[in-house]
Amino acid sequence: MSAISPSEAQRPGRPPLLGGIEALFSAYAKALDDEDAAALAACFATPITIWHDGRASAYANRDSLTSHLGTLIRANEKARIERSRWTAYDWIISGHTAFVAIGWRQERGGRVIVESVCRYALRFDEGPGRWAIAFVINEDLREQ
């Protein structure tokens, strides 16, 4: 399979793989908004490495990942985040691998509270027939 660029994916009849990636990040945003760490963890493959604040953390299994994501959800609760929105800025899909840049805006009362860009490596798992996040690098835009 050849790579699919954003411009190609915007054409009518776009590849179904892109729709699966859209579904993955919609489920991710819903899990954040619902404050559901288990649903959020279901968006990831394990083991996984997540880079945040210049540090890498590896999670070998679903339990350790869910615990980490619970910490993220508690931080969102403390900031009183009401809604998470995402926009795909760039992506390339090749075979069972995709690389996606997502811009996140987390809001309270219609105001942006947190804005970040995350770069994801995804893999397609034929067993359940879905995309899963395999690697993440987070960038807080306030620091740039």
NUVO-249585 format. One line per 5 residues: number of its first residue (from 0); for each residue z, y, x of C-alpha. Coordinates in nm, 4 decimals. Example, Ala and Ser with C-alpha at 12.3 -4.5 7.8 and 13.67 -1.06 7.14 Angstrom:
BEGIN
0> 0.7800/-0.4500/1.2300 | 0.7140/-0.1060/1.3670
REM end
This chain:
BEGIN
0> 0.0000/0.0000/0.0000 | -0.0783/0.3455/0.1317 | 0.1641/0.6352/0.1321 | 0.1915/0.8541/-0.1787 | 0.2315/1.2266/-0.1217
5> 0.3866/1.4739/-0.3709 | 0.0458/1.6184/-0.4571 | -0.0932/1.2722/-0.5342 | 0.2099/1.1862/-0.7445 | 0.1592/1.4920/-0.9659
10> -0.1789/1.3691/-1.0847 | -0.2074/1.2029/-1.4267 | -0.1382/0.8313/-1.4091 | 0.1008/0.8747/-1.1174 | 0.2251/0.5540/-0.9594
15> 0.5027/0.3702/-1.1445 | 0.7052/0.3556/-0.8230 | 0.7591/0.7312/-0.8437 | 0.8904/0.6932/-1.1989 | 1.1454/0.4454/-1.0643
20> 1.2608/0.6995/-0.8074 | 1.2935/0.9628/-1.0808 | 1.5026/0.7164/-1.2836 | 1.7252/0.6493/-0.9805 | 1.8099/1.0171/-0.9275
25> 1.8505/1.0829/-1.2999 | 2.1037/0.7962/-1.3102 | 2.2708/0.9431/-0.9988 | 2.3072/1.2878/-1.1631 | 2.4346/1.1337/-1.4879
30> 2.6967/0.9322/-1.2983 | 2.8116/1.2500/-1.1203 | 2.8333/1.4410/-1.4485 | 3.0115/1.1500/-1.6211 | 3.2515/1.1225/-1.3230
35> 3.1715/0.7514/-1.2990 | 3.2110/0.6233/-0.9404 | 3.0998/0.2688/-1.0290 | 2.7773/0.3930/-1.1910 | 2.7176/0.6171/-0.8907
40> 2.7735/0.3267/-0.6494 | 2.5166/0.1243/-0.8460 | 2.2514/0.3694/-0.7169 | 2.3126/0.2534/-0.3585 | 2.2335/-0.0518/-0.1507
45> 2.5050/-0.1817/0.0781 | 2.5663/-0.1682/0.3607 | 2.4885/0.2035/0.3755 | 2.5388/0.4919/0.6155 | 2.6013/0.8420/0.4790
50> 2.5890/1.1469/0.7072 | 2.7934/1.4432/0.5819 | 2.9429/1.7393/0.7691 | 2.7941/1.6100/1.0942 | 2.9703/1.2733/1.0674
55> 2.8371/0.9312/0.9799 | 3.0340/0.6962/0.7589 | 2.9301/0.3363/0.7005 | 3.0226/0.1397/0.3903 | 2.9829/-0.2364/0.4224
60> 3.0357/-0.3279/0.0591 | 3.0376/-0.1935/-0.2956 | 3.4201/-0.1582/-0.3077 | 3.4443/0.0680/-0.0011 | 3.1457/0.2720/-0.1224
65> 3.2932/0.3120/-0.4724 | 3.6211/0.4311/-0.3194 | 3.4350/0.6921/-0.1115 | 3.2318/0.8075/-0.4106 | 3.5551/0.8399/-0.6107
70> 3.6645/1.0972/-0.3520 | 3.3385/1.2878/-0.4105 | 3.3929/1.2808/-0.7855 | 3.7507/1.4076/-0.7470 | 3.6190/1.6977/-0.5365
75> 3.3693/1.7773/-0.8130 | 3.6510/1.7631/-1.0700 | 3.8586/2.0028/-0.8585 | 3.5611/2.2422/-0.8387 | 3.5156/2.1938/-1.2167
80> 3.1487/2.0951/-1.1758 | 2.9950/2.0610/-1.5204 | 2.6352/1.9737/-1.4444 | 2.4336/1.8346/-1.1560 | 2.0633/1.9135/-1.1319
85> 1.8157/1.7769/-0.8816 | 1.4671/1.8611/-0.7648 | 1.2514/1.6433/-0.5414 | 1.1060/1.8602/-0.2653 | 0.9217/1.6055/-0.0613
90> 0.8653/1.2324/-0.0581 | 0.6561/0.9595/0.0852 | 0.6348/0.6068/-0.0492 | 0.4944/0.3210/0.1514 | 0.5343/-0.0357/0.0368
95> 0.8984/-0.1074/-0.0432 | 1.0227/0.2031/0.1411 | 1.0486/0.5657/0.0338 | 1.1799/0.8800/0.1996 | 1.2832/1.1563/-0.0397
100> 1.4262/1.5074/0.0031 | 1.6314/1.6118/-0.2998 | 1.7745/1.9556/-0.3653 | 2.1020/1.9418/-0.5580 | 2.2528/2.2249/-0.7622
105> 2.5932/2.1679/-0.9121 | 2.6930/2.4166/-1.1767 | 2.9874/2.5447/-1.3732 | 2.9288/2.7791/-1.6646 | 2.5625/2.8114/-1.5666
110> 2.6576/2.9342/-1.2153 | 2.5648/2.7386/-0.9047 | 2.8850/2.6250/-0.7340 | 2.7419/2.3827/-0.4771 | 2.3886/2.3724/-0.3435
115> 2.2710/2.1112/-0.0965 | 1.9728/1.9156/0.0250 | 2.0019/1.5432/0.0779 | 1.7479/1.3314/0.2559 | 1.7367/0.9748/0.1360
120> 1.5823/0.6555/0.2646 | 1.5247/0.4219/-0.0276 | 1.4303/0.0587/-0.0513 | 1.2774/-0.1217/-0.3446 | 1.4690/-0.4338/-0.4381
125> 1.2339/-0.6750/-0.6148 | 1.5258/-0.8837/-0.7481 | 1.6450/-0.6244/-1.0003 | 1.3109/-0.4398/-0.9745 | 1.4572/-0.1013/-0.8830
130> 1.4950/0.1511/-0.6042 | 1.8287/0.1839/-0.4236 | 1.9562/0.4417/-0.1751 | 1.9804/0.2830/0.1705 | 2.0648/0.5851/0.3921
135> 2.1655/0.9484/0.3256 | 2.1852/1.2706/0.5262 | 2.3548/1.5587/0.3384 | 2.3016/1.9232/0.4295 | 2.5230/2.1930/0.2781
140> 2.2991/2.4978/0.2332 | 2.5923/2.7399/0.2581 | 2.6208/2.6548/0.6282 | 2.2646/2.7575/0.7162
REM end
